[in-house]
Amino acid sequence: MFPGEFTLTLRRHPATPAPVVRTIEVHAARAADEGIALAYCLRGDLARLRIPAPRPPEPADGLWEHTCFEAFVGVLGEAGYHEFNFSPSGQWAAYAFSGYRQRDDSRTLLVPPQITARLFAGRLELEAVMAAAVLPPRAATATLQIGLSAVVEAADIIDGSHSYWALHHPAALPDFHHRDCFALELAPAHESS
C-alpha cells in the first residue's frame, strides 16, 4: 500500500439488521489524475442478497433503494459535497450539494465513473474510479473529506430488508449525508507521495 491509500471497514448501523453480511471493506486512494479510486468488497451469503443484474452503464436515480455502494466527497472546511452511487448493475448516479441535503442543480456531474463489479462465492467486489472533473471544485489541490457507505438489500427478510453501512454512524437513524460520516481524509496526491 502506498501513502495516501487506505483500507477501511464499514460498520453496520445498529438499527438495521444484517444477518447475511459478514464484512464490507473499502480500499480508497487518489487516482493518477487527482480523481478517486475505490474498491469495495462485501463478504457474506450472496444467495440471500438482492444484487442488481448487469445493465448498460448509464446514470440512474434510486440506486440506493437496492444493493449499492456510495461515496460522499467534500473539501475539508467547505459545506458543499458530491454524492456518488455505484450499483453492481453498472449503473451510477452523481449529485452535487451546496450544503446538508441541499441539491445544487447548477452543477451537472455527467462524466461517468469507471465501474467494474464481480461476483464470487461469498464475495461481491465493486471498483469505481471517479475522474477529477466530477469532484467538488478545488478537490485536486485540497484535502478531501470522504464518507464511504453501502446499502445492502436482503432477499429473504420481510421486515428491515435493508442494512446501512458506513465508516461512522453519528445519528439514531442512518444518514450518510451527515458530515460526521465523512470520516476519511485524503490529501492531494502530490502531498502523499
N, C-alpha and C positions, 0 to 999 in steps of 0.2 A: 504494500500500500504506500502511496506517495503522500507527502504533506498536503493537507487540504482535502484529503479523501477520508470518508467516514463510513463505517458500517454500524448501523443503529437498529435497535429492536423496537418495534411498535408495541404499545400497550393497549389492551382491550379496555374500553370504557367499562367501569364496574357495573353500570346499569344495563348493559347489553350482554346477552348470553353468547357463548361461542363454543359449544361442546365439540365441534368437529375441526376446529382450528388449533394447531399446536403453537405455531410461531409465525410472525411476519417480520422479516428483516429487510432493511433497505441500505444499499450502498449508494452514497452520494458523492459527487465530485464536480468541480468545474470542468467543462468541456474545453477543447482546444480553442474554440472561437469565443470564449468567455460565456458560453451558454452553460447549461447544467445537464449532467448525465446522472440518471437514476436507474438502479436495478433493484426491483422488489422480488422477494422470494417468500411465498406463502407455503407453509407446510401443514398438512392436515389430511383429512379424509375427503379427497376431492369428489368422490362419488356422491357425497352427501351435500355438496355445494352447488349452487346455480352459477355457472360460469358462462358468460355470453359467448355464443358461437361466432366464428370469424365472419366479418362483414367488410365491405370496402372501407379503406382508411379515410374517413371523412369526418367533419365536425358533426356532433350530435348533442342535443340537450338531454338532461335527465339521466345521464350515465350513472350518477350516484344512487339511483334507485335500485341498482343491481350491483353485483361484484365489480368494483373498480378501485383503482389506486389514484391517489391525489397528491398534489404538491401546491403549497401556497407560498409565494415568493414575494418578499418585500425588501426594501432597502432599510438598513438599520437607521432608526431615527426619523423615518418618514411614515405617514399614515397609510399611503396607498400601497396596494399589493395586487398580485395577479393570482388567479386560481386556475389550475390545470387538472383535468380529469383524463385518465388513461384507462380505457376499457380493454380487457383481454380480447375483445372482438376486433381490435384495431382502430375503433372509433375514438375520438378525442373531443375535448372541449377546452376552451380558454376564455377567461373573463377578466376584465380589469375592474378594480375597485378603487375609489378615491379615499375611502375610509371604511370602517367596520360595516360590512354588508351594504355599502353604498356603491351600486354599479356605476361605472364610468363608461357610458356607451360611446364617448368620443374616441376611445382607443379601440381599434379593431385588431385582434390578435389572430391573423389568418395564416401565419407560417406554421405548417403542421409539424408536430413533433415526430421524430422517428421512433416508432413503437414496434417492438418485437415481443411476442408472447409465445411461451412454450409450456406445454403440459407434460408432466412426467408422473409416474406412480407416486402419489403422495406429495407432489410439489407443483406449484404454479409459479412460473417466473415471468416477469414482465420488465423489459428495459425500455426506457424512454429518454430521448435526448431532446432538450429544448434549445433552440437557437437563441443567441443573444438578442436578436431582433424582437423576440416576444417577451422578454423580461422587462421589468419596470425600468423607466429611464434611470440613467446613472448606474445600472446594475454592473456594467463591465468594470467600473472603477471603484465601486463601493462594497462594503461588507454586506452580504445578504443575510436576511433572517428567513428561514425556511421552515414551514410546517409540512411534515410528511404524514400521510394518513391513508387509510383504506376503509372501504365499506365492503363487508362480506355478507352475501346472501346465502342462507342455508336452504336446502331443498326440502327437508323433512321436518321442519319445526313450525308449528302452527302459529304460536304467539312469539313475538320477538325474533323473527326470522333473520333480522339484520344485526350484525355486530359492527361496532365502530372502533377503529384502531388509530392511534396517533402516538407521537413522541411524548405528549403530555396532555392531560385532560384537566383543565382548570375549573370546569363548571359541572354542576349537578347533572346536566344533560349534555350529550355530545355536541360540540360546537367547534368545528375545525377553523372557523373564521376568527375565533378569539385569538388575539395577538400573542397571548402566553403560550399558545400551541406552536408558535414559530420558534421552536426550541433549538434549531440547528443554525449556527452562524458559519457562513463560508466567505472567506476573504477572496479578493480578486486573485486570479491565477498568478499574476506577476509577483504578488506578495508571498505566495505559499511555495514558491519554487526555490 
